[in-house]
Amino acid sequence: MNMALSDFALRKRGIYGVLHVIILLLSLFLVISISVDTFKGIPFYTQSLYMKVQLWICILFLFDFLLELFLSKDKLRYFSTHFIFLLVAIPYQNIIAYFGWTFSPEITYMLRFVPLVRGGYAMAIVVGWLTYNRASSLFVSYLTMLLATVYFASLAFFVLEHKVNPLVVGYGDALWWAFMDVTTVGSNIIAVTVTGRVLSVLLAALGMMMFPIFTVYMTSLIQKKNKEREAYYQQMEAESEKTAKQQQPAN
């Protein structure tokens, strides 16, 4: 019975792993496309290839959500705790294009980031698997999500602010603003658009949540090293005492 449960858990983890890797690879395509659009002003989201890839990513998100919901023991709890993943799995841009709805360029640009929320989550999971223990895996996953959020926020901030904010001349200014804002230190660049101000608050809140995790991780790492050093010295002392006793002349 236990062997059967163990094999089922391994198969389930393998299915999740394949899905997350596929989602990660397709999400990287979206990241590159959005970056190209931002830096060169190419309307990448109007191309059929981008729309098809985004649709397939959202379909995979929905399939992943439904599969995990089906395999979970407490389905109601899973649905309530993963409801946000269902929201980001909806292909909003494809629905908007199908019905012919039109929005402002800023809203259209921001909607393109919705699938990347789940893509960033998948990226954090895959990166976390590459680490050697659970604590490091958790820390690296959080760090990956933090850096991804900072990058996406800097892209959105640059698109929204560089035409109306004289302090945002190039993308470097937006990236500087994002990193300084997430550290809660702040910079001389102040958002002038409503969305830019919302991003400023969200990044600062994210930084306040994430940096204590870094502090706890570093503290636990130092404590672990100190314990290893103490154990090493105790072992050396024990070996020295043992050697001294062996060298004492017998009475």
VORO-491940 format. One record per residue (C-alpha): residue in three letters; chain; x, y, z. Coordinates in steps of 0.2 Angstrom, whole numbers, plus 5000, padded with zeros to 4 digits. Layout:
   type   mol     xx     yy     zz
    ALA     A      X      Y      Z
...
//
This chain:
   type   mol     xx     yy     zz
    MET     A   5000   5000   5000
    ASN     A   5014   5012   5005
    MET     A   5024   5008   4989
    ALA     A   5008   5011   4979
    LEU     A   5006   5028   4987
    SER     A   5024   5032   4985
    ASP     A   5024   5028   4966
    PHE     A   5008   5038   4964
    ALA     A   5017   5053   4973
    LEU     A   5032   5051   4962
    ARG     A   5021   5051   4946
    LYS     A   5011   5066   4952
    ARG     A   5027   5076   4955
    GLY     A   5034   5071   4938
    ILE     A   5018   5077   4930
    TYR     A   5019   5093   4939
    GLY     A   5038   5095   4935
    VAL     A   5035   5093   4916
    LEU     A   5020   5105   4916
    HIS     A   5030   5118   4925
    VAL     A   5045   5116   4914
    ILE     A   5035   5118   4898
    ILE     A   5026   5133   4906
    LEU     A   5043   5141   4911
    LEU     A   5050   5139   4893
    LEU     A   5034   5147   4885
    SER     A   5034   5161   4898
    LEU     A   5052   5165   4894
    PHE     A   5046   5168   4876
    LEU     A   5033   5180   4883
    VAL     A   5046   5189   4893
    ILE     A   5058   5191   4878
    SER     A   5043   5197   4867
    ILE     A   5038   5210   4880
    SER     A   5056   5216   4882
    VAL     A   5058   5218   4863
    ASP     A   5041   5227   4863
    THR     A   5047   5239   4877
    PHE     A   5065   5243   4871
    LYS     A   5061   5244   4852
    GLY     A   5043   5249   4852
    ILE     A   5038   5234   4841
    PRO     A   5019   5230   4843
    PHE     A   5023   5212   4847
    TYR     A   5007   5207   4855
    THR     A   4998   5211   4838
    GLN     A   5007   5196   4830
    SER     A   4998   5180   4828
    LEU     A   5012   5170   4834
    TYR     A   5013   5179   4851
    MET     A   4994   5177   4853
    LYS     A   4994   5159   4849
    VAL     A   5008   5156   4862
    GLN     A   5000   5166   4875
    LEU     A   4983   5156   4872
    TRP     A   4993   5139   4874
    ILE     A   5001   5145   4890
    CYS     A   4984   5150   4897
    ILE     A   4977   5133   4892
    LEU     A   4992   5124   4901
    PHE     A   4989   5135   4916
    LEU     A   4970   5130   4916
    PHE     A   4975   5111   4913
    ASP     A   4988   5112   4927
    PHE     A   4975   5120   4939
    LEU     A   4962   5107   4935
    LEU     A   4974   5093   4937
    GLU     A   4980   5098   4954
    LEU     A   4962   5102   4959
    PHE     A   4957   5084   4954
    LEU     A   4972   5076   4963
    SER     A   4971   5086   4979
    LYS     A   4963   5078   4994
    ASP     A   4955   5094   5000
    LYS     A   4948   5102   4984
    LEU     A   4939   5116   4993
    ARG     A   4955   5121   5002
    TYR     A   4965   5120   4986
    PHE     A   4953   5130   4976
    SER     A   4952   5144   4989
    THR     A   4971   5145   4991
    HIS     A   4975   5144   4972
    PHE     A   4961   5155   4966
    ILE     A   4973   5168   4961
    PHE     A   4981   5155   4949
    LEU     A   4964   5152   4941
    LEU     A   4962   5171   4938
    VAL     A   4979   5173   4929
    ALA     A   4976   5158   4918
    ILE     A   4962   5166   4909
    PRO     A   4967   5172   4892
    TYR     A   4961   5190   4893
    GLN     A   4970   5196   4878
    ASN     A   4963   5183   4867
    ILE     A   4945   5186   4873
    ILE     A   4947   5204   4871
    ALA     A   4954   5201   4853
    TYR     A   4940   5189   4849
    PHE     A   4926   5201   4854
    GLY     A   4935   5216   4847
    TRP     A   4936   5226   4862
    THR     A   4948   5241   4863
    PHE     A   4957   5248   4878
    SER     A   4971   5261   4880
    PRO     A   4988   5256   4876
    GLU     A   4993   5256   4894
    ILE     A   4979   5244   4900
    THR     A   4983   5233   4885
    TYR     A   5002   5233   4890
    MET     A   4998   5229   4908
    LEU     A   4986   5214   4902
    ARG     A   5001   5206   4894
    PHE     A   5009   5204   4911
    VAL     A   4995   5193   4918
    PRO     A   5001   5176   4911
    LEU     A   5019   5181   4918
    VAL     A   5012   5180   4936
    ARG     A   5010   5161   4934
    GLY     A   5026   5160   4923
    GLY     A   5036   5169   4937
    TYR     A   5029   5156   4949
    ALA     A   5034   5142   4938
    MET     A   5051   5149   4936
    ALA     A   5053   5151   4955
    ILE     A   5048   5132   4957
    VAL     A   5060   5126   4944
    VAL     A   5075   5136   4951
    GLY     A   5071   5131   4968
    TRP     A   5072   5112   4962
    LEU     A   5090   5116   4957
    THR     A   5096   5120   4975
    TYR     A   5102   5107   4987
    ASN     A   5091   5108   5002
    ARG     A   5074   5114   5007
    ALA     A   5079   5131   5016
    SER     A   5090   5136   5001
    SER     A   5076   5131   4989
    LEU     A   5063   5142   4998
    PHE     A   5076   5156   4998
    VAL     A   5080   5155   4980
    SER     A   5062   5153   4975
    TYR     A   5058   5169   4984
    LEU     A   5073   5178   4977
    THR     A   5068   5173   4959
    MET     A   5051   5179   4961
    LEU     A   5057   5196   4968
    LEU     A   5069   5199   4954
    ALA     A   5056   5194   4941
    THR     A   5044   5206   4949
    VAL     A   5056   5220   4949
    TYR     A   5060   5217   4931
    PHE     A   5042   5217   4926
    ALA     A   5038   5232   4936
    SER     A   5053   5242   4929
    LEU     A   5046   5238   4911
    ALA     A   5029   5243   4915
    PHE     A   5035   5259   4924
    PHE     A   5046   5264   4909
    VAL     A   5031   5262   4897
    LEU     A   5020   5272   4908
    GLU     A   5031   5286   4914
    HIS     A   5045   5289   4900
    LYS     A   5033   5300   4890
    VAL     A   5026   5310   4904
    ASN     A   5039   5310   4918
    PRO     A   5055   5321   4914
    LEU     A   5065   5310   4927
    VAL     A   5062   5294   4917
    VAL     A   5073   5297   4901
    GLY     A   5078   5279   4898
    TYR     A   5075   5261   4904
    GLY     A   5090   5263   4916
    ASP     A   5080   5276   4926
    ALA     A   5065   5264   4927
    LEU     A   5076   5250   4933
    TRP     A   5085   5261   4946
    TRP     A   5068   5266   4952
    ALA     A   5062   5248   4954
    PHE     A   5077   5242   4963
    MET     A   5077   5257   4975
    ASP     A   5059   5256   4978
    VAL     A   5059   5238   4982
    THR     A   5072   5241   4995
    THR     A   5060   5254   5003
    VAL     A   5075   5267   5002
    GLY     A   5067   5276   4988
    SER     A   5075   5287   4974
    ASN     A   5074   5304   4967
    ILE     A   5061   5297   4953
    ILE     A   5043   5300   4958
    ALA     A   5029   5292   4949
    VAL     A   5017   5304   4940
    THR     A   5004   5292   4933
    VAL     A   4991   5283   4944
    THR     A   4998   5266   4938
    GLY     A   5016   5271   4942
    ARG     A   5011   5276   4960
    VAL     A   5002   5260   4962
    LEU     A   5017   5250   4957
    SER     A   5027   5261   4969
    VAL     A   5017   5255   4983
    LEU     A   5016   5237   4978
    LEU     A   5035   5236   4976
    ALA     A   5038   5244   4993
    ALA     A   5026   5232   5001
    LEU     A   5034   5217   4992
    GLY     A   5051   5223   4998
    MET     A   5045   5224   5016
    MET     A   5039   5206   5015
    MET     A   5053   5199   5006
    PHE     A   5069   5206   5014
    PRO     A   5064   5199   5032
    ILE     A   5065   5182   5023
    PHE     A   5083   5186   5017
    THR     A   5087   5191   5035
    VAL     A   5080   5175   5042
    TYR     A   5089   5165   5029
    MET     A   5106   5173   5033
    THR     A   5104   5171   5051
    SER     A   5100   5153   5050
    LEU     A   5115   5150   5038
    ILE     A   5126   5159   5051
    GLN     A   5119   5149   5065
    LYS     A   5122   5133   5055
    LYS     A   5140   5137   5051
    ASN     A   5143   5141   5070
    LYS     A   5136   5125   5075
    GLU     A   5147   5116   5062
    ARG     A   5162   5125   5068
    GLU     A   5158   5121   5087
    ALA     A   5155   5103   5082
    TYR     A   5172   5103   5073
    TYR     A   5181   5110   5088
    GLN     A   5173   5098   5100
    GLN     A   5178   5083   5089
    MET     A   5196   5090   5088
    GLU     A   5196   5091   5107
    ALA     A   5189   5074   5109
    GLU     A   5203   5067   5097
    SER     A   5216   5077   5106
    GLU     A   5211   5070   5123
    LYS     A   5210   5052   5116
    THR     A   5227   5054   5109
    ALA     A   5234   5061   5125
    LYS     A   5227   5046   5135
    GLN     A   5234   5034   5123
    GLN     A   5251   5042   5125
    GLN     A   5251   5041   5144
    PRO     A   5262   5027   5151
    ALA     A   5253   5013   5159
    ASN     A   5254   5011   5178
//
